[in-house]
Amino acid sequence: MFDIGFWELVVIAVVGLLVLGPERLPVAIRTVSRVFKTVRDTANAVKTELSQELKMEELHRDLKKAEQLNMNKLSPELQESVDQLKDAAASVTRPYEKKAAPNDDGDQAASSQAPQDKS
C-alpha cells in the first residue's frame, strides 16, 4: 500500500526513538496501530454497507421488472429476488418471531401447535 521497505522502517524507528524516547515510543506505537485499526475497520464497514446497498438496488430493480410482468411468468432470478424481498419484509414486520420449518402441507401455523393424533 505505502511501498515502505525494511530500511525505511528502520529509519522511522530510529527517528521515533530519538524524538520520543524509550518511555513514550511504545505508547506512540500502540496509538498509531489503534488509529490504523480504526481506519481499516471503518473502511470495511463502508465497503460492507455499499455492497448491501448495491444488492438492495438490484433487488429493487428486479422487483420493478416483476411488477411490469404482473408477477406472472417470472424468470427464476426474478422469482428468487421477489422471494428474498418477501422474506426481508416479513423479518422487518415480525422481527422477534421465530421461523418455523413448514411441515408437509406447507402450513407453518400447524407446526407451532402441539402434534395431533393421526390414528
Contacts in CASP RR format, 6 or more apart in sequence:
PFRMAT RR
TARGET T0000
AUTHOR 0000-0000-0000
METHOD contacts of the structure
MODEL  1
MFDIGFWELVVIAVVGLLVLGPERLPVAIRTVSRVFKTVRDTANAVKTEL
SQELKMEELHRDLKKAEQLNMNKLSPELQESVDQLKDAAASVTRPYEKKA
APNDDGDQAASSQAPQDKS
16 25 0 8 1.000
16 28 0 8 1.000
17 25 0 8 1.000
20 28 0 8 1.000
58 81 0 8 1.000
59 81 0 8 1.000
59 84 0 8 1.000
59 85 0 8 1.000
62 77 0 8 1.000
62 78 0 8 1.000
62 81 0 8 1.000
62 82 0 8 1.000
63 81 0 8 1.000
63 82 0 8 1.000
63 85 0 8 1.000
65 78 0 8 1.000
66 74 0 8 1.000
66 78 0 8 1.000
66 79 0 8 1.000
66 81 0 8 1.000
66 82 0 8 1.000
69 78 0 8 1.000
71 82 0 8 1.000
74 82 0 8 1.000
100 108 0 8 1.000
100 111 0 8 1.000
100 112 0 8 1.000
101 111 0 8 1.000
102 108 0 8 1.000
102 111 0 8 1.000
103 110 0 8 1.000
103 111 0 8 1.000
END
